[in-house]
Amino acid sequence: MRHSIFLIGLRSSRAIKRSVSSSSLAGMGIQPGDHVALCAPNSYQWLTFYFGVLKAGAVAVTLSNTLKKDELTRIMDDAR
């Protein structure tokens, strides 16, 4: 089982939809069963990416965007 983290900046809905198709996620190495950490402010882009992860058969793991870099690193290290 692999773990990935994506920090989502504000982007257009077209760019988000293109980036979250299951084929795009597979192109990034995301496979069914992988755990993908999502760390971003609440937005429709976050929701679109969340459903893209699910569509790819991966597991979406949501993280607060208020966490500092060292806190995110510790969480990801503990998840391995």
N, C-alpha and C positions, 0 to 999 in steps of 0.2 A: 504494500500500500504506500503510495507516495502522497506528499503534501505540497500544495502550492499556495501562494498568496498573491492576490492582485490588489493593488491600490488604485482605485478608480477615481480619476479626475473628472471634472465636468466636461462632457463631450456631447456632440449632437446625438439625437436619438437614432439617426441613420447609422452613425459610426458605432453606437452601442449595439444596435440590432445586428450589424454585420459582424461585430466581434464576438457575439454570444451564440451564433449558430453552432450547432453541435459539431459541424465540420471544422469551423474555425477553432473551437476549443480543442478538437482532436489534433489540429495542426500545431497547437501550442503544447501538445503532449498530454493533454487532459484525457483520461480514459475512464470508462465506467468503473465506479467503485473508488476512484481517487477522492481525496478530501481536498476541497478548495476553500481557502479562507478568504472571505470577502471583508474588506475594511474600507468603508467609505461613508460619507454623510448620507442621511436618508434622502432619497431622490428616486425619480422614476427610472433613472439609469441604473441605480443599484438594484431595483426590483427586476428590471429587464435582464441584468447580468445574473441575478439569482436564479431566475427561471431558465436561463441559458445553461447554467451549471446543471440544474436538475434534468433538463432535456438531454444533456450529454450523458446522463446516467451517473454523474458524480455526486458527491455529498457536499452540500454547501455548509460551511462553518462560518457563522457571522461573528465578527469582532468589532468592538466599539472603535469608532474613528477618533475617540478622545484619548486612546492609549498612546503612550510615547513609544518611540522606536525600540528602546531597550525592553519595554514591557511586551511589545509584539514579538520581539526576538525570543524572549524567554518562553512565551506561550508556544511559539512554533517549535522551539527546541524541545520543550516538554512533550509535544505531540508526536515526536518521532519515536 
